[in-house]
Amino acid sequence: MKRHRTVSGAQREDRAAQSLLNKLIRNSLVNNTNQVEVLQRDPNSPLYSVKTFEELRLKPQLLQGVYAMGFNRPSKIQETALPMMLAEPPQNLIAQSQSGTGKTAAFVLAMLSQVNPANKWTQCLCISPTYELALQIGKVVEQMGKFYPEVKLAYAVRGSRLEGGSKIQEQIVIGTPGTMSDWLTKKKAIDPKKIQVFVLDEADVMIAMQGHQDQSIRIQRKLPKECQMLLFSATFEDSVWQFAERVIPDPNIIRLRREEETLDTIKQYYVLCKNKHDKFDALCNIYGAITIAQAMIFCHTRKTAAWLAGRMVAEGHQVALLSGELAVEQRAAVIERFRAGKEKVLITTNVCARGIDVEQVSIVINFDLPLDKDNNPDNETYLHRIGRTGRFGKRGLAINMVDSQQSMAVLRAIEEHFNKKISKLDTDDPDEIEKIAH
């Protein structure tokens, strides 16, 4: 009997794509203010945290690799996770961390630290949900291990050729669950009994993908009891928890307690319009009156986003368009251009509401208000969208376009949900627009 899956194929791809996009556009760690909550397997053992990489007593060539990557001091999650991962005897860990918190570097450091390069067999396995995500982890291994060339890396991903009967000599193997399972079981190219570190990354994306969960469990069951097991996930829904508890025995747990994304620093307004052309005119009026660093404009469909981008370009604005039909690498390139200020306006659909941090975004415009798949107000997406402004303690501005009774009802529901008044704005009155800018 087939189990009913609640996550659609499109959602699965979107999660994996979103995760990859975050990795491609993160060139620095997110300045994370979240509190780290630690649940220890043994509450009596002392809990160490470190403020410098030197305190970890790393091999000099690894410390050199860490500094060469631009890490000057450990991130919030690394402060607590690294002493656990590098402890003797090594400890198992389940950790929650968003993209950009430095967790990939943390588990890569753990793998490189445990490896004995004199042994020409696989000692560390790392599985990731997709080919592209596996390659991203591999890049981090290569960068961090730059001064430790004796440690070799192999990829267990589609297209990797294995000679019949050959044994993998690389100490670290990164791959996707299917190929990794194949190498361990059918091909017997890796001896599971010699594995010292097992890393399962992006668990929330992993379990959303058909078959990955079962393959991951199969791999884990082949490993020795003393193997160190580390699992990372950006979210901790119940399904992720259940999976994590099945694959990581006796774990320590690190959770980032999310500080509520707050709307306190964001001024919110709405503009009454008759139709999309009226919305466009209102947009032009706002533009005429405010000096804008950079703006993000959210549309409900690709079609509207493309239409709006065309109109704005015709009016002489520098506009970037970001939507789901672009390959992830193309999306990353668009975001980089926007970040660098080459375009002042980024028009996008929901696909990009999460994970884009651009410090200069001073205004977010909801050309269409966010709805979920059942056409109900989507409060979480609203928060993510307007949360692109007012970041890093700055004041932000959010303007919502309302063009029907239905969208007015959506606005009222959002207002009620966040218990924050959204004031009316008359875009035909330059003085009023001028006022909101200050």
C-alpha atoms as one frame of an Amber mdcrd trajectory, in Angstrom:
protein
   0.000   0.000   0.000   1.397   3.403  -0.906   1.585   5.885   1.936  -0.033
   9.202   1.262   2.606  11.924   0.939   1.554  15.407   1.920   4.373  17.184
   0.104   3.831  17.686  -3.609   6.555  17.150  -6.213   6.660  20.888  -6.884
   7.109  21.634  -3.168   9.890  19.065  -2.936  11.771  20.631  -5.814  11.129
  24.071  -4.421  12.592  23.159  -1.031  15.706  21.683  -2.586  16.039  24.650
  -4.972  15.546  27.157  -2.152  18.213  25.438  -0.110  20.678  25.451  -2.994
  19.880  29.084  -3.787  20.701  30.034  -0.193  24.034  28.242  -0.427  24.917
  29.956  -3.714  24.106  33.470  -2.518  25.591  33.258   0.961  29.047  34.725
   0.804  29.115  35.496   4.502  27.519  34.203   7.652  24.156  35.551   8.662
  24.389  37.758  11.688  22.203  35.516  13.798  20.646  36.868  16.973  18.744
  33.691  17.771  19.358  32.008  21.095  20.988  28.591  20.952  19.211  26.019
  23.088  21.173  22.863  23.958  19.672  19.599  25.201  22.509  17.328  26.292
  22.429  13.593  26.157  24.288  13.589  29.493  23.139  16.655  31.448  25.966
  16.110  33.965  28.800  16.498  31.476  30.166  20.057  31.268  28.932  22.069
  28.297  31.738  23.754  26.467  31.464  26.556  24.014  34.308  28.286  22.237
  34.853  31.870  21.169  37.883  31.206  18.946  38.924  28.426  16.558  42.282
  28.131  18.385  40.523  26.750  21.457  39.507  23.695  19.416  43.139  22.537
  19.087  42.709  21.804  15.403  45.476  20.471  13.188  47.427  23.548  12.016
  46.609  22.874   8.348  42.870  22.850   9.173  43.099  26.074  11.169  44.855
  27.592   8.162  41.976  26.355   5.936  39.355  27.855   8.264  41.039  31.270
   8.215  41.586  31.125   4.456  37.813  30.725   4.084  37.313  34.014   5.903
  35.985  32.627   9.190  37.526  34.793  11.898  35.597  33.436  14.829  32.994
  30.708  15.281  29.351  31.503  14.489  26.634  31.111  17.119  25.930  27.486
  16.206  29.634  26.631  15.747  30.476  27.883  19.265  28.381  25.097  20.784
  28.369  22.424  18.074  32.103  22.194  17.358  33.253  21.242  20.895  30.617
  18.463  20.852  31.571  17.227  17.399  35.287  17.242  18.200  34.962  15.799
  21.732  36.622  12.535  22.729  34.836  10.213  22.466  32.856  11.929  19.660
  29.206  12.704  20.389  26.106  12.360  18.245  24.224  15.503  17.366  20.900
  16.672  15.936  21.099  20.365  15.099  18.666  22.879  13.729  20.231  25.625
  11.705  19.095  27.843   8.880  21.216  28.383   5.808  24.064  30.780   6.469
  24.690  29.829  10.102  27.964  28.052   9.374  26.790  24.487   9.928  28.305
  23.072   6.710  31.715  24.405   7.716  31.175  22.917  11.199  30.475  19.353
  10.082  33.137  19.534   7.344  35.634  20.509  10.044  34.470  17.542  12.132
  34.968  15.157   9.186  38.416  16.523   8.309  39.478  16.346  11.971  38.497
  12.683  12.410  40.134  11.422   9.229  43.440   9.561   9.215  44.972  10.288
   5.778  47.365   7.331   6.129  44.378   4.972   5.840  43.379   4.636   2.198
  39.747   3.806   2.801  36.524   5.735   3.409  36.121   7.004   6.960  33.437
   9.708   6.593  30.114   9.595   4.751  27.965  12.638   4.145  24.586  12.424
   2.433  22.638  15.318   0.999  19.247  15.350  -0.814  20.375  16.421  -4.291
  23.357  16.261  -6.622  23.782  20.052  -6.547  23.655  20.263  -2.747  26.238
  17.461  -2.478  28.572  19.418  -4.793  28.185  22.510  -2.600  29.337  20.536
   0.471  32.224  19.140  -1.574  33.325  22.697  -2.375  33.518  23.471   1.348
  35.593  20.299   1.939  37.973  21.353  -0.841  38.304  24.913   0.477  38.775
  23.929   4.096  41.095  21.040   3.240  43.181  23.179   0.891  46.273  22.866
   3.110  45.584  19.202   3.886  45.924  17.656   0.413  46.523  14.115   1.740
  42.801  13.893   2.501  40.909  12.899  -0.639  37.255  13.317  -1.534  34.904
  11.276  -3.761  31.327  11.961  -4.879  28.691   9.233  -4.754  26.283  10.944
  -7.146  24.592  10.066 -10.417  27.106   9.672 -13.206  30.012   8.708 -10.885
  31.624   5.650 -12.478  32.799   2.739 -10.360  34.879  -0.091 -11.776  33.378
  -3.470 -10.871  34.916  -4.830  -7.669  36.903  -1.647  -6.954  37.192  -0.212
  -3.427  36.963   3.519  -2.747  40.239   4.842  -1.352  39.108   8.415  -0.689
  38.685   9.119   3.025  35.569  11.304   2.617  32.614  10.426   0.384  29.761
  12.876  -0.191  26.680  11.873  -2.110  22.972  11.367  -2.484  21.180   8.557
  -0.598  20.484   6.366  -3.636  24.020   6.224  -5.038  25.576   6.042  -1.559
  23.334   3.103  -0.647  24.282   1.436  -3.945  28.038   1.835  -3.281  27.685
   0.369   0.206  25.327  -2.505  -0.583  25.397  -3.649  -4.195  28.872  -2.517
  -5.218  30.441  -3.054  -1.772  32.958  -0.335  -2.684  32.890   1.063   0.866
  33.240  -0.965   4.058  30.522   0.394   6.386  32.308  -1.024   9.445  35.191
   1.424   8.929  33.026   4.547   8.916  33.784   6.919  11.803  31.581   9.899
  10.925  28.150   9.892   9.260  26.565  13.234   8.350  23.009  13.667   7.142
  22.470  17.207   5.874  19.233  19.043   4.969  17.064  16.423   6.682  13.881
  18.427   6.076  14.524  18.459   2.315  15.619  14.817   2.462  12.393  13.487
   3.936  10.319  15.460   1.464  11.900  13.502  -1.393  10.537  10.135  -2.406
  12.588   7.198  -1.165  15.389   9.272   0.395  14.177   8.642   3.927  14.233
   4.840   3.586  17.621   4.862   1.841  19.095   7.061   4.584  17.855   4.678
   7.267  19.298   1.711   5.341  22.706   3.403   5.179  22.673   4.294   8.876
  21.813   0.719   9.892  24.974  -0.610   8.250  27.265   1.627  10.303  29.036
   0.590  13.520  27.634   1.656  16.917  30.664   3.808  17.703  30.324   5.805
  14.455  29.631   9.485  15.156  26.282  10.546  13.671  25.362  14.156  12.890
  22.040  15.380  11.457  21.166  18.905  10.365  17.853  20.425   9.402  16.646
  23.990   8.844  13.222  23.175  10.281  12.092  20.818  12.996   8.555  19.795
  12.062   7.258  16.587  13.666   8.123  14.501  10.599  11.740  15.721  10.746
  11.947  14.943  14.461  10.631  11.414  13.996  13.148  10.802  11.234  16.037
  12.334  13.207  15.286  10.170  16.229  15.292   7.043  14.048  18.715   7.709
  12.549  20.641   9.398  15.381  20.923   7.332  18.572  21.463   9.119  21.946
  21.843  12.574  20.437  22.749  15.915  21.870  20.335  18.448  20.419  21.017
  22.022  19.417  18.107  24.210  18.490  18.057  27.807  17.424  15.211  29.418
  19.288  13.797  31.773  16.707  13.344  35.265  17.933  10.023  36.295  16.476
  10.561  38.176  13.283   9.112  41.439  14.350   7.149  44.004  12.426   7.954
  46.726  14.965  10.534  48.444  12.780   8.393  48.255   9.616   5.830  50.905
   8.713   2.944  49.286   6.809   0.510  50.979   4.436  -2.096  50.028   1.880
  -3.143  51.763  -1.325  -6.637  51.409  -2.815  -6.514  50.712  -6.563  -9.036
  49.715  -9.241  -6.923  47.261 -11.282  -3.330  46.356 -12.153  -2.895  49.463
 -14.334  -4.013  51.618 -11.421  -1.554  49.737  -9.194   1.190  50.544 -11.678
   0.342  54.256 -11.597   0.409  54.210  -7.783   3.813  52.540  -7.954   5.143
  55.273 -10.236   3.830  57.963  -7.872   5.597  56.327  -4.914   8.765  56.140
  -6.965   8.536  59.762  -7.979   8.346  60.950  -4.380  10.745  58.726  -2.406
  14.466  58.230  -2.766  14.664  54.477  -2.664  17.827  52.525  -1.964  16.414
  49.276  -3.293  12.947  47.802  -3.555  11.447  44.338  -3.775   8.056  43.945
  -5.428   6.082  40.732  -4.953   3.528  39.459  -7.469   1.232  36.453  -7.249
   1.966  34.993 -10.690   4.888  34.869 -13.108   2.669  36.479 -15.720   1.987
  39.570 -13.588   5.668  39.770 -12.587   6.755  39.689 -16.250   4.126  42.281
 -17.239   5.166  44.624 -14.408   8.866  44.252 -15.186   8.178  45.156 -18.814
   6.192  48.285 -17.824   8.858  49.437 -15.351  11.697  48.973 -17.842   9.669
  51.015 -20.358   9.476  53.783 -17.718  13.269  53.739 -17.463  13.730  51.830
 -14.198  16.545  49.329 -13.690  14.632  46.160 -12.933  15.597  42.558 -12.232
  13.021  39.786 -12.621  13.211  36.646 -10.525  10.830  33.751 -11.006  10.557
  30.006 -10.719  11.280  29.083 -14.323  14.864  30.318 -13.966  17.434  27.665
 -13.081  18.768  28.028  -9.540  22.139  29.295 -10.805  20.380  31.953 -12.883
  18.341  33.021  -9.857  21.538  33.309  -7.821  23.090  35.507 -10.527  20.021
  37.811 -10.532  20.193  38.149  -6.730  23.930  38.902  -6.860  23.330  41.700
  -9.386  20.572  43.126  -7.195  22.807  42.871  -4.122  25.568  44.683  -5.947
  23.093  47.488  -6.745  23.182  46.931 -10.518  19.379  46.929 -10.433  17.385
  48.977  -7.966  14.183  46.956  -8.202  13.706  43.219  -7.831  10.327  41.928
  -9.042   9.580  38.420  -7.924   7.004  35.771  -7.110   6.767  33.901  -3.794
   9.581  31.606  -4.774  12.037  34.134  -3.438  10.306  35.461  -0.339  12.588
  33.444   1.901  16.288  33.564   2.386  17.246  36.734   0.544  19.088  39.155
   2.792  19.963  42.399   1.104  20.779  45.094   3.605  19.865  47.938   1.276
  16.211  46.939   0.749  14.330  49.950   2.072  10.869  49.213   0.702   8.804
  46.100  -0.018   5.713  46.401  -2.196   3.077  43.694  -2.292   1.710  44.253
  -5.794  -0.486  41.258  -4.941  -1.163  40.171  -1.367   0.065  36.661  -0.526
  -2.471  33.826  -0.641  -1.962  30.151   0.145  -2.974  27.401  -2.283  -6.584
  27.551  -1.014  -6.696  31.319  -1.629  -6.636  32.150   2.083  -4.428  34.935
   3.507  -0.883  33.573   3.864   0.384  35.294   7.014   3.719  33.530   7.133
   4.602  34.503   3.572   3.516  38.086   4.337   5.946  38.139   7.263   8.766
  36.702   5.139   8.092  39.153   2.344   7.973  42.356   4.330  10.719  41.019
   6.590  13.099  41.695   3.685  12.995  45.328   4.801  13.562  46.582   8.340
  16.361  44.052   8.701  19.474  44.508  10.799  17.618  46.935  13.077  16.909
  49.462  10.299  13.518  51.020   9.730  11.565  49.553   6.836   8.566  50.379
   4.716   5.942  47.993   3.321   3.184  49.047   0.914   0.279  46.768  -0.013
  -1.788  47.220  -3.171  -5.484  46.476  -2.687  -7.689  46.242  -5.782 -10.840
  44.357  -4.763 -13.088  43.500  -1.839 -11.361  40.151  -1.647  -7.882  41.665
  -1.320  -9.254  44.142   1.272 -10.523  41.160   3.288  -7.084  39.530   2.990
  -5.432  42.744   4.232  -7.805  42.960   7.213  -7.101  39.319   8.101  -3.335
  39.951   7.996  -3.765  43.086  10.100  -5.742  41.112  12.679  -3.283  38.188
  12.690  -0.287  40.388  13.498  -2.322  42.816  15.605  -0.703  45.696  13.728
  -2.573  48.498  12.070  -1.953  48.980   8.333  -2.701  52.608   7.443  -4.229
  53.897   4.242  -1.984  55.848   1.890  -3.120  58.239  -0.833  -0.524  57.964
  -3.593  -2.027  60.883  -5.455  -0.891  63.176  -2.636   2.893  63.782  -2.949
   3.020  65.342   0.542   1.590  62.218   2.096   4.123  60.002   0.324   6.896
  62.381   1.307   5.771  62.080   4.941   5.977  58.266   5.049   9.503  58.363
   3.695  10.827  60.021   6.834
